[in-house]
Amino acid sequence: MDYNEIVDIIGRVIDSAGVVVMLVGISAATINFCADWLRREHKVHDSYRLYRQSVGRSILLGLELLIAGDIIRTIALDLTYQNLGTLAILVAIRTFLSINLEMEVERRWPWQKERPECPSGTGEDVAAQVGKRNL
């Protein structure tokens, strides 16, 4: 085996890991959603929100691995302007998808600080509740 074959195999393994992460994550999220729904542990709306967040996180991690595999294969194997342009387009599309998914999952822009939520699960942040109490 030469260098190019090894690097290609490594890139494909990382791509496969990305697909596996997405499949396992989505499957686990679906099983958890069905179990929550059957046990009625949460309201349907809350269970659905948790399901979407879990699926989104699985897709995000899978996309990151797919990007890593593409970068490894493009940079290490066949660095031409055409392949570099294709890589740039793929990374741009996957980054756009990642940002949109993160906004959906976290309910904030990726660069914003995380706001603590109220333990009651109403969705209001702690600062808003403290402000209400002081009125």
Residue pairs with C-beta under 8 A, 6 or more apart in sequence:
4 77
7 72
7 73
7 76
7 77
8 73
8 77
10 72
11 69
11 70
11 72
11 73
11 76
11 77
12 69
12 73
13 69
14 65
14 66
14 68
14 69
14 72
15 65
15 66
15 69
15 70
17 65
18 61
18 62
18 63
18 64
18 65
18 66
18 68
18 69
19 62
19 66
21 58
21 61
21 62
21 65
22 58
22 59
22 61
22 62
24 58
25 54
25 55
25 57
25 58
25 59
25 61
25 62
26 55
26 58
26 59
28 54
28 58
29 51
29 54
29 55
29 58
30 51
32 50
32 51
32 54
33 47
33 48
33 50
33 51
33 54
36 42
36 47
36 50
37 44
37 47
41 47
42 50
46 121
52 104
52 105
53 105
56 101
56 102
56 104
56 105
57 105
59 97
59 101
60 98
60 101
60 102
60 105
63 94
63 97
63 98
63 101
64 98
66 94
67 90
67 91
67 94
67 95
70 87
70 90
70 91
71 87
71 91
74 83
74 84
74 86
74 87
75 87
99 110
102 110
103 109
103 110
106 114
108 114
108 115
115 125
115 126
115 127
116 125
116 126
117 123
117 124
117 125
117 126
118 124
118 125
118 126
118 129
